[in-house]
Amino acid sequence: MSRFSCLVLSHWQFVQHPGFWEMDYYCTLQSSSQRLGLAISFRMQASYNRWWDGRIQWERLSTLSRSFARTIWIHVPELADPERNEELSLQGKRLAIQCPHMLAVALKHHLRDERNWDSCTELRDLLAYLPDYPYSAANHPITLTLYLSRYIEHIHLTTTLDPQVYTHLLAHVEGLTAVVSACERLLRTPIPLGYNIAISRIVWIFIIGLPSQLWRELRWWTIGVTMLTAYALFALAEVGLEIENPWGEGPNDLDLDRYCNLLALDLEEILSMKVPRQGWFTSPAPVFTTPGSTTPTSDIKTSILAVGEEFEEDLYH
């Protein structure tokens, strides 16, 4: 670009074209700059919207996974068959709660087009806990949603599951499926090639014509200004290409590894909580009084005990 600017400026300096310098260059530069800025802003906005949409979808996956795990751990009753082992029921709950984490890891490798099991050791180790898992499946995230649906149907048939909880769990699986589809949409629907080609041509035309616009005022400083302008414009175009697909492993892509690890920690924290069986509290709680309240402490204790008894009745009936 600097050699091109030198060649053009040398030609215009030593070969004077009649009437050439009488053209209104500032008007031409202003109008072309506006068109270029509009084209680049559209390109950057489109790329950033895709990047941000990917972040929103992953946040939705985390939200649905946490809510699904909380509902399974607290609101799903034990097996109705007394002959079934209680520990076996808890193992089923734990495995079902870990499935959303497996889905997140599977989706990460799916979006990065990592099909070789040698590069998916983390996912392979997690799927080893699922019985009869089809490792040859083409879409592991969708396969894991089928496992979640199977578990929900199992507890629906073998426990006294509340119909509202059953509907709630199915809605969560539907939401996870929608997240997988939305992420695949971002992966498989890039910005149209013609749009990128048009913007690239506009940038090149502007850079090629820039020396003639600046020569009258800047003279030989035009070379440096043209080089800096070209670097800035091409850098912006490259950033747009870089963030168009947010699922890679580059520094400008979404940190899917960290998101999966954080989700695993959240699910482990849910599993570490002891489910109360004798009311709301597992141990006597201190009486809470609002500052400035005139309610006697004895009335507060009576109210808390009444709420606990009602909660226990609703839990077992």
C-alpha positions in Angstrom: 0.0 0.0 0.0 2.9 2.4 0.8 4.5 1.7 -2.6 1.3 2.2 -4.4 0.8 5.6 -2.6 4.4 6.7 -3.6 3.8 5.7 -7.2 0.5 7.6 -7.5 1.8 10.7 -5.7 5.0 10.8 -7.7 3.0 10.7 -10.9 0.6 13.4 -9.7 3.5 15.5 -8.5 5.6 15.5 -11.6 2.9 15.0 -14.2 0.5 17.9 -13.7 -2.9 17.2 -15.2 -4.7 20.4 -16.3 -7.6 21.2 -14.0 -6.9 18.1 -11.8 -6.3 20.0 -8.6 -9.4 22.2 -9.0 -11.7 19.2 -8.1 -13.6 19.4 -4.8 -11.7 16.7 -2.9 -13.1 17.4 0.5 -16.7 16.8 -0.7 -15.6 13.5 -2.4 -13.7 12.4 0.7 -16.6 13.1 3.0 -19.2 11.3 1.0 -17.0 8.2 0.4 -16.1 8.2 4.1 -19.7 8.1 5.1 -20.5 5.2 2.8 -17.5 3.3 4.0 -18.3 3.9 7.7 -21.9 2.8 7.1 -20.7 -0.5 5.4 -18.2 -1.3 8.1 -20.6 -0.5 11.0 -23.2 -2.9 9.5 -20.5 -5.6 9.2 -19.3 -5.1 12.8 -22.8 -4.9 14.2 -23.8 -8.1 12.4 -20.7 -10.0 13.7 -21.1 -8.7 17.3 -24.8 -9.6 17.3 -23.9 -13.2 16.4 -21.2 -13.2 19.2 -23.6 -11.8 21.8 -26.4 -14.2 20.7 -24.0 -17.1 21.3 -23.3 -15.8 24.8 -27.1 -15.4 25.5 -27.8 -18.9 24.3 -25.0 -20.4 26.6 -26.4 -18.4 29.5 -29.8 -19.8 28.8 -28.3 -23.3 28.8 -26.8 -22.7 32.2 -30.1 -21.3 33.6 -32.1 -24.2 32.4 -29.6 -26.7 33.7 -29.6 -25.2 37.2 -33.3 -25.0 37.3 -33.6 -28.6 36.0 -31.2 -29.9 38.6 -32.9 -28.0 41.5 -36.3 -29.4 40.5 -35.0 -33.0 40.2 -33.2 -32.8 43.6 -35.9 -31.2 45.6 -39.3 -31.8 44.0 -39.0 -35.4 42.6 -40.3 -37.9 45.2 -38.8 -41.3 46.0 -39.8 -44.4 44.1 -43.4 -45.6 44.9 -42.2 -49.2 44.9 -41.0 -50.0 48.5 -38.9 -52.9 47.2 -36.7 -50.6 45.2 -33.5 -49.5 46.9 -33.6 -45.8 48.0 -29.9 -45.5 47.2 -30.6 -46.6 43.7 -33.2 -43.8 43.4 -30.7 -41.2 44.6 -28.1 -42.5 42.1 -30.7 -42.0 39.3 -31.2 -38.4 40.5 -27.5 -37.7 40.6 -27.0 -39.1 37.1 -30.0 -37.1 35.7 -28.6 -33.9 37.3 -25.2 -34.5 35.7 -26.7 -35.0 32.3 -27.1 -31.2 31.6 -23.3 -30.9 32.2 -22.7 -33.7 29.8 -24.9 -31.9 27.3 -23.0 -28.7 27.7 -19.6 -30.5 27.1 -21.1 -32.4 24.1 -22.4 -29.1 22.6 -19.0 -27.5 23.0 -17.3 -30.3 21.0 -20.2 -30.4 18.5 -20.0 -26.6 17.8 -16.2 -26.9 17.4 -16.7 -29.8 14.9 -14.6 -32.1 17.1 -15.7 -35.6 16.1 -12.6 -37.6 17.0 -12.9 -39.2 20.4 -9.2 -38.7 21.0 -9.9 -34.9 21.2 -13.1 -35.5 23.3 -11.7 -37.4 26.2 -13.6 -35.3 28.7 -16.9 -36.1 27.0 -16.0 -39.7 26.6 -15.3 -40.1 30.4 -18.6 -38.4 31.2 -20.7 -40.6 28.9 -19.2 -43.7 30.4 -21.6 -43.3 33.3 -24.6 -43.6 31.0 -25.7 -47.2 30.3 -26.0 -48.3 26.7 -25.0 -44.9 25.3 -24.7 -44.9 21.5 -21.2 -43.5 21.0 -21.7 -43.6 17.2 -24.5 -41.0 17.4 -24.1 -38.1 15.0 -25.5 -35.4 17.4 -24.6 -36.1 21.0 -26.4 -33.1 22.5 -29.7 -34.2 21.0 -29.0 -37.8 22.1 -28.5 -36.5 25.7 -31.9 -34.7 25.6 -33.4 -38.1 24.8 -31.8 -39.5 27.9 -33.3 -36.6 29.9 -36.8 -37.3 28.5 -36.4 -41.0 29.3 -35.6 -40.2 32.9 -38.6 -37.9 33.2 -40.9 -40.5 31.8 -39.4 -43.1 34.2 -40.1 -41.0 37.3 -43.5 -40.1 35.9 -44.4 -43.8 35.8 -42.7 -45.0 39.0 -43.3 -42.2 41.4 -46.1 -40.0 42.6 -44.7 -37.0 40.6 -46.8 -33.9 40.7 -48.3 -33.1 37.2 -47.0 -29.6 37.4 -43.5 -30.7 38.1 -43.7 -33.2 35.2 -44.7 -30.4 32.9 -42.0 -28.2 34.3 -39.3 -30.7 33.6 -40.5 -31.4 30.1 -40.4 -27.6 29.4 -36.8 -27.6 30.5 -35.9 -30.3 28.1 -37.7 -28.5 25.4 -35.7 -25.4 26.3 -32.4 -27.2 26.2 -33.3 -28.6 22.7 -34.1 -25.1 21.5 -30.6 -23.9 22.8 -28.9 -26.6 20.8 -30.8 -25.6 17.7 -30.0 -21.9 18.2 -26.3 -22.6 18.6 -26.3 -24.8 15.4 -28.1 -21.9 13.6 -25.2 -19.6 14.4 -22.7 -22.2 13.3 -24.3 -23.1 10.0 -25.7 -19.8 8.9 -22.7 -17.4 8.4 -22.9 -13.9 7.1 -23.6 -14.1 3.3 -20.4 -14.2 1.2 -21.7 -11.5 -1.2 -22.0 -9.1 1.8 -18.4 -9.7 2.7 -17.2 -9.3 -0.9 -19.1 -6.0 -1.3 -17.6 -4.5 1.9 -14.1 -5.7 0.9 -14.4 -3.9 -2.4 -15.7 -0.7 -0.8 -12.7 -0.7 1.5 -10.2 -1.3 -1.3 -11.7 1.4 -3.5 -11.6 3.9 -0.6 -7.9 3.1 0.2 -6.9 3.3 -3.5 -8.5 6.7 -3.9 -7.4 8.1 -0.6 -4.0 9.4 -1.7 -5.5 11.6 -4.3 -7.9 13.1 -1.7 -5.1 14.0 0.8 -2.2 15.1 -1.4 -3.2 18.7 -1.8 -3.0 19.4 2.0 -0.6 16.7 3.3 1.8 16.2 0.4 4.3 13.4 1.3 2.6 12.9 4.7 -0.2 11.3 2.6 1.8 8.1 2.5 1.9 7.6 6.3 -1.7 8.7 6.7 -2.8 6.3 4.0 -0.9 3.4 5.6 -2.5 4.1 9.0 -5.9 4.4 7.6 -5.6 1.1 5.6 -4.3 -0.7 8.7 -7.3 0.5 10.8 -9.9 -0.4 8.2 -8.5 -3.8 7.5 -8.2 -4.5 11.2 -11.8 -3.7 11.7 -12.8 -6.0 8.9 -10.6 -8.7 10.4 -12.3 -8.3 13.8 -15.6 -8.8 12.1 -14.5 -12.0 10.6 -12.9 -13.2 13.9 -16.0 -12.8 16.0 -18.5 -14.0 13.4 -18.2 -17.6 14.7 -18.1 -17.4 18.5 -17.5 -21.1 19.0 -13.8 -21.4 18.3 -10.9 -21.6 20.8 -9.3 -18.2 20.0 -8.9 -15.3 22.4 -11.9 -13.5 20.9 -14.2 -16.5 21.1 -16.5 -17.5 23.9 -14.7 -19.3 26.7 -16.8 -22.5 26.5 -14.4 -24.5 28.6 -14.8 -22.1 31.6 -18.6 -22.1 31.2 -18.7 -25.9 31.3 -16.5 -26.0 34.4 -18.7 -23.4 36.2 -21.8 -25.3 35.4 -20.3 -28.5 36.8 -19.5 -26.7 40.0 -23.0 -25.4 40.3 -24.5 -28.8 39.8 -22.2 -30.3 42.4 -23.2 -27.6 44.9 -26.9 -28.5 44.3 -26.1 -32.2 44.9 -24.2 -31.4 48.1 -27.3 -29.9 49.7 -29.2 -32.2 52.0 -32.9 -32.6 51.2 -35.0 -31.9 54.3 -37.3 -34.7 55.3 -38.8 -33.4 58.5 -40.1 -30.0 57.5 -38.4 -26.9 56.1 -35.3 -26.9 58.3 -32.9 -29.7 59.1 -32.0 -28.1 62.4 -33.7 -25.5 64.7 -33.3 -22.1 63.2 -32.8 -18.9 65.2 -35.8 -16.6 65.4 -35.6 -13.7 62.9 -37.1 -10.4 64.0 -37.4 -7.3 61.8 -35.6 -4.3 63.2 -38.3 -2.0 64.8 -40.9 -4.8 64.8 -43.5 -4.8 67.7 -44.6 -8.4 67.1 -43.8 -10.5 70.2 -41.2 -13.2 69.8 -43.6 -15.9 70.9 -46.0 -15.0 68.1 -43.1 -15.3 65.6 -42.2 -18.7 66.9 -45.8 -19.9 66.6 -46.1 -18.6 63.1 -42.9 -20.4 62.0 -44.0 -23.7 63.5 -47.3 -23.4 61.8 -45.6 -22.8 58.4 -43.3 -25.7 59.0 -46.2 -28.1 59.8 -48.1 -26.9 56.7 -45.0 -27.4 54.5 -44.5 -30.9 55.9 -48.2 -31.9 55.3 -47.9 -30.6 51.7 -44.7 -32.5 51.2 -46.0 -35.9 52.2 -49.6 -35.5 50.9 
